[in-house]
Amino acid sequence: MDQGGAPPVFSASAELDGDHLHVLVTGEVDMATADTMLQAALREPAARVTLDLRAVTFFDSAAIHAVVQLAQRVPGRLAVLPSRQVERVLEISGLGEQDWLRRD
């Protein structure tokens, strides 16, 4: 049923600064958008990858899977900056102590 509201906004943009790829993700990351987030993070080869999720408002199991895939593809080179919602989901899923998870 249509609630009349605007659709959730999702974006994933990547910027390469030397050997550091910074990926900024906003909005809802779910099964429709998780692969887009992953592909943005893998677009450019980089020595370090920062996945900035501080503007993410929804994060489901597909999003968790994409982050785990990314961590496996760039071992020891990933930093994830979570929003409160993302941090909570990662904690609940048992990933709250991963070395790639950064808290402010």
Secondary structure as GFF3:
##gff-version 3
##sequence-region A 1 104
A	DSSP	beta_strand	11	17	.	.	.	ID=ss1
A	DSSP	beta_strand	20	29	.	.	.	ID=ss2
A	DSSP	alpha_helix	34	42	.	.	.	ID=ss3
A	DSSP	beta_strand	48	59	.	.	.	ID=ss4
A	DSSP	alpha_helix	61	73	.	.	.	ID=ss5
A	DSSP	beta_strand	78	82	.	.	.	ID=ss6
A	DSSP	alpha_helix	84	92	.	.	.	ID=ss7
###
